[in-house]
């Protein structure tokens, strides 16, 4: 493995890449994936779009304002100048970003990348106790945070991390200070294989991991899934619900529209009904959200308003066939299903239009290869369940984490999913292989919820599993053993749920709680979650 000369003066990321022997095999089969050795993806996305389409095209919209591509470049370049001139940002420094989906978050991300920094974007729902270990892991030089979400960040960071708020009318605010800077910034001449982002992911243990992705990786997701499956047009308007702090949202609501010269409607937070209404009101043509949101849109009767949407993408969890069929009957639209992951950066199996086979996730996206393997890493015959393994232009590279060796084997990225491939090359989801619960598109690590419950003084034991739910697909259910003398009633259930909401991100709380006298364990004391799953109608 030969890397290009790095532009990073802060060599933290290069120094903490996994050993070469633990890397996945990378494949650049398509001509469009053969990028130049020197590449800054922010300059290519933003300045490249302006070269092709001009500065006056609408770019970022909200329900109340619109930024053109020229506006976005001015804000981006001014922020980059502020970071380098006033805060001494050096190429390779990590910058923590925190905030909901707004134009300013996009501008901050692009500015960090243009300046040669490494973006670490987090969702605003994280609590201080979840942010602190991420800071320890990634060691950012500065944090840029929406002014409404600074409290938890200050609690997590203490005095070890400068926090620069944005979005307020205050003299110390980033937006005010950047306005005084020149509106031109020359992007740092980074290498195509310089690390550009650290994508946080909790993993099945709840201990944070960060996936390391290069400048070329950011363009690769646009030049594979977006180019070949989504096929956006410059006059498209994207919208959706995935946070920009998830790589799913970064691609869907920033990288893909910018690469195509299109516009995006950014919504800070929207219920499924609000999402449908906003998409209809603003004329959105490309929609990204989770299967549970599509199901909720159908339940509210709002689906008919989306008949003008050209592309509807479902990802983040398994798309039930019943939802696909009802959505097609109601709107005439064939939902585009897909599986991706933070480790691979975005979607690598999908299908669109007449190539869709209802119920299947799809086929490998051009540029990627997938196989079904047995426990020993050998391919299994078509029709046989096994572990989904993927190769392509992107791949799993954990930041200084020994879990790299289990995520990548023999050059294959293992997704943690059981799939079946049919004789036509379509992949059919069967189950998750681990303790990750995927609920309404959010990843919830069962052990993390258990640890939160065990900090409550009335809880002596806890085990959490995923159980089917008609609204959210899957929910976290907790089996709890209380200390003697404490009643496991409805009030205690509510108390424990509220306790978890305030301990970790609120979407992780157990939506069902069952009090039990003891948990099933092996002779060595290990909790037998398979017995709990079997009791819920799961497969042992």
N, C-alpha and C positions, 0 to 999 in steps of 0.2 A: 504494500500500500504506500504510494508516494503522494504526499500532499503538496500543493502549491505553496510557494513562499507566502506566509501570512502577512496581512497588513496590521495585525493586532500587536500593539506594544504591551498590552496586558495579555499575557499568554495563558491565563487561567483555563480557558476552554480547551485549547490545544493540549495543555498539560494533563487534562482530565478526561480526554477521550478514552474509550475502552481500548485495551490492547488489540493490535491488528488481527490477531487470531480469533478474537471474539466478535469481529464485525460480521454483519450479514454480507452475502454476495450482492453487489450492486450491478444493475443491468441498465444499459443505455441503448436500447434496441432501436428507438425511433430517431430519425435525423434531428427533430426539434429538441431532443434532450442532450444534444452535444453542445454544451455551452462553452463560451470562451473561458480561458483560465482566470481572467480578472472580471469580476462581476459584482455589482452592488444591486441587490434585487429591488431595493426601494427606488433607486434611480431608474431602473429598467421599468418598474411598474408605473411610476408617476411621470417622470420626464419622458419615458418612452411613449406613454399614452398621449402626452401633449404633442410630441413630435408627429405622431400619426393622425391625431384628431383635432389638435388645436386646444388652447387654454379655456375656451368659453363654454365647452360642453358641461352640462350638469354632472356632478360627481357624487357628492354626499348630500342627502336630504334628510330632514327630520319633519315631523308634522308642522313645524313652524318656520323652517329656514332651508335654504339651498346654498351649497358651496359649489362653485365651478371647479374644474381641474386646476385652473389658474389660482383660484383662492386657496385650494388645498396645498398647492406647491408653495405659495407665499407663507402660509402658516407653518408648514413643515420646515422650510428653510430657516425661518426666524427662530423656531424652537431649537433646531440643530445649532444655530449660531449661539443661542443663549446657553445651551448645554456645554458647548466647547469653550466659549469665551469666558463665561461667568462661573461655570461650575467645573471647569477643567476636565470634562469628559474625554477619556482617551479611547482609541480603538481597542476593542476587546473588553472594555468595562461592561459589566452587566447593569441594566436599568430595570427596576421593578415597576411595572405599570399596573394600576388598579383603578377600575371604574366601569360603569355600564357602557353599553354601545352608544357612543356619541361621536360626532365628527372630531372632537378634540382628542379622543383616544386614538382614532386612526392617525391623526396628524402627529401625535406623540410617538406612536409606533414607527411611522415612516421616518421621523426625525432622528430617533435613536439609531435606526438602521443606516440612514444616510451618513450619520456621523461615525459609522463603524462600530457602534455599540452592539450589545447583545440583549435583545428584548426578553424579559421574563414577565409575561402578561398573566394576571390573576383575575379571577371573578370577584366582584364586590361582596358576594355572600360569605366569603371565608371569614372566620373569626380570628382573633389575635393568636389563639393557640394553634391555629393551622398555618398562619402566615409566618410565625417565628421559625419553625423548622425549615421552611422554604428559604427564608433569608439565610439561615445557617448553611444550607446546602449550596445556594447559588452565589452568595457573597456579593450582592449588588453594591455599586458605588453611590447610587442615588435612587430615590423612588419618585415617580410622577403619579399623583393620585387625584382623582376627582375630589373636589373640596368637601363633598358631602360624605365621603367615605374615609376620612383621614384618622378617625379616632382609633379604630382597631389597628391600623397600621402603626400609629404612634405607640400604642401599647405593646405591639409585637417588637418594634424596632428599638424602642428606648432611645438612647443617645448614639447608637452605633450606625444609624442610617439617616442622612438628610432626606427630608420629605418636602417635595415641591408641589403644592396644590395647584390645580387648574380649574377653570370654569367659574370663578367668582370675580366680582368687580372690586378688587382689592389691590393696592399697590404692590404687594408681594406675590400676587398670583402670577403663575406662568404666562397666562394669556396676556396680561397687562404688560409684563416685562418684555415678553417676546415681541410685542407690537412695536417696540422702539428699536428693534434690531433690523439690519439690512435684510431684504427679502430675497437674497440669493445666497446659496450655499453649494459649494462643489462637493459632491459625494466622495467619501473616502474610497480609494481604489482597492477595495477588498478582493480577496481571492474567492472564486466560485465555491471553494470548499472551506472558507472561513465560517465558523459557527455564527449564525445570525439570531437564533432564538433558542431558548430553553423552555420546552413545553412542559409545564407541571402536570403530573398525574399521580394520584394517590397510590395506585396499585392495590393488590388484594389485602395487604397488611395494614394499610392506612399510613405507613411510613412514606413520606413524599419521595417521588422520583422526578427527575427532570430529563426529558429526551432532548438530545442535541441535534439540531438541524442546520444545514448549510444554506448559503444564499441560493445555490442552484436548486436545492430542494423546494424552496418556495415557488420558484417558477415551474418546477417539474409537476407539481400538483395541478397547476393551471394548464400545463401543456399535455396532461394525460386525461384525467377525469373531466375537467372543464371543457377542454378543447374537443375531445372525442365523444363524450357522453352528453354533457350539458349543452354544448354548442351555442354559447351565448352570442348575441349580436350587440353592436354598439348602442342601439336604441333600447336595449333591455333595461328594466328597473328591477333590481334585486331587493328582496327583503326577507325577513325571517327572525327566528328567536334565538339561535345559538349565540352565546356570549363570545365576544372577540377573545376572551381569555381562554377559550377552548380552541384547539386548532381547527376543529370543524367550523366554528364561527369565523375564524381568521380567514380561512379559504373562501367560505361561502359569501361573506359580507365585506371582504376587503380585496383579497388577492384576485379572485375570479372576476369581479366587475372591473377592477382596474386593468387587468390584463386585456380585457375585451374593449376597453374604452366606454364601458357602460356606467350606469348610475346605481346607487343603492339607497334605499330608505332605511334609516337606522331607527329602531324603536328601543327605548331604554328597557322597557318591560311591557309585555302584552299577554293578556289571557288569550286562549285560542279564539274566542269570539272577537276580541279587540284586534288580533292579528288579521283575521279575515276582513273585518271592517276597514282596517287601515290599508290593506293590500287592494281592496276594491276601490276605496276612495282615491288612492293615489295612482291607480293604474299599474300596479306591480305585475311583472310578467314572469319573474323567476322567484320561487318561494322555497325556503329551506326551513324545515322544522322536524320534530320527532313524530313517530307514529301515533302516540297518544294525543298529540295536538290535532292531527287530522281526524282522529276518532271524535274528539271533543267538538271540533268544528262541525262535523256531521250531526252530532247530537244537538247542537244549538240551532240547527237549521240554517247556518251561515254558509254552507258549502256552495250553494248556488251562486253566491256573490263572487266566487273565485273562478267562474267559467272563463274569464278573460286572461287568467294566468297561463302562460305558455308552458312553463316547466315547474313541476312540483316535486321536490326532492325530499325523501324520507330517509333519515339515518339516525344513528345514536342508539338504536335498539332494533330488535326484530320487528318487521312489519307483518302483522297478521294478514292472511289472505282475505279474511272477511272485511277488513278495513279497505284493502285495495279494491275489492270488488264493489263495495258500497260507494266508495269515492268515484269510481269509474261510472257507475250507474247514475250518480247524482250530478256530476260535473262534466262527464265525457273525457276527463283527463286521466291518463295512465300514470299513476305515481311512479317516480323513479326511485327504486330502492337502492341501498348501498351499504357496504360495510367498510369502515376505515378504522383509524385509531391514532392516538397521539404519537405512538411509536413510529407509525408509517407516515404521519402528518395529515393524511386525508384519505379519501375513498379509493380503494383498489379493486373492488368487485362491484359491478353494477350493470345496468342495462337500460335502454331507453327505447321509446317508440315501439316498432314492430318486433324488436328483438327481446322485449320483455316477456318472460314466462311467469305468469302470476303464481305467487307463492315462493318462487326462487329469489334469492338475493340478486343473482345475475351471473355474468361471466367476467373473467378477468378484464379489467380496463386495459386498453392498449398501452403498452409500456411495462405492464406487470405480468408476473407468472405466479400461479398458485398450484398447490398440491395438497392432497389429503394423505397424512402420514399416520403410521401406527405408533405405539409407545416407544418403539426402538428407532423411529425415524425413517422407516421404510415406506414407500408409497403403497397404498392399498388399492384394490380394484375399484372401478367405478361402481357406485351403489353401496359401498361399504362405509359406515361412519368412521371418522378419524379426526385427527388434529389438523386444523387449517394452517397451512404454512404458505408464506408469500415472499416473493423477491421482486425487486423493481429498482427504479432510480432513487428511491428513498429507502430508509431502513432504520432499525432500532439501534440507537447509540445512547445508552444511559450515562449520565454524568456521575462518574466515580461510584458505581453501584455494582455489587457482586451479582445482582439479579440479571445482569446482562447475559450470563452464561446459560440461564434457563430460558430467556426470551429469544435467544438466537442459538440454533443448533445446526451444525453442518451447513452453514451459510443461509439457512432459512429463518425468516422471522415467524415465530409462533404467536398466534393471535390470542390463544386462550379460549378458542371456540371449537366445538365439535360440529363438523359439516359433512355432508355427503355431496359428491360430484356425480352427475349423471353422464350418460354416454355422449350427450351433446355439449358437454362442458359447462353446464349450469351448476351453480353451487346452492345447496339447500341447507339452511340453518337447522341444527338439532338442539344444541344446549351450550351454555357456558361451562368451562372446565374447572372453574375456580370459585372463590368466595366473593367475586365481584357481582353486585346486584345492579342491574341497569333498569332504572325506574324513570319513566317519562323522559328518557334521553340523558339522564344524569347517572354518573357512575358513583356507586356507594360501596365502600369497602366494609364488609360485615365486621371484621375485627375492630375497625375504627369506631363503629357504633357501640360495640361491646365495651370497648375501653371507656367510652364516654359514660355509659350506664354504670360501669363499675366504680366510677368516682362519686356516685350518689351514695350517701351514708346508709340508705336502707337496702341497697342491692348487694347481695353476697356472691351471686353468680349470674351470668348472662350469656346467651347465645343468640345470634342473629342469622336469619336465612332470608332468601327471597321467596315470596309466595305469589301466585297469580292474582291479578287484580283486574277487573273489567275496565276500569278507567285508565290506569297508569301502566298496564301491561304486567308489571311486577312491582311489589312494594317490599320494604324491609319489615320483617316481623321479628319481634324480640321475645324470647322465652326467658323469664326472669325468676330467680329464686330470691325471695326477700329475707331479711334477717328475722329471727323469731319475734313474734308479737306484732308484726306489721301486717295490716290487712291489704290484700291485693284486690282492691275494688276499683271502680271507675274513676274515682278521684285520684287514686295513686297512679293509674294509667296516665291520666292527663298531666299529673305532676312530673312523671318521668319523661313524657314526651316534651314538655316545656323545658325541662332540664337539659335534654339533649339538644334542643333547638338553640339554646343559649351557650352550649359548650362547643359545638361544632356547627358547620354550615347548616342552616335550617332545613334544606332539602334532604338531609341525611337522617332525619329523625324517624324512629320506627312508627309507622302508621298503624300497626297492630301490635298489641302486647298481650302475652298470655303468661299468667303466673303459674309456676309449677313448683312442686316440692323439691325436685332435684333434676339435674340434667343427665341425659344418657352419656356415659363415658366408657372408654376402653379400660382394660386392666391397668394401663399405664397412666390413666387420668385424662386422656385426650377426649375432648367433646366430640361425640358422634353426630355431626350435623346431618349425615345421610339418614339417620333415623328420624330426625325432626322433619326432613324433607319428605320422607316416606309417609309420615303422619299427615302431611299436607296434600297428599295425593301426588307427590313427586316420584321420580324414578330413583330407586336405590342403585 
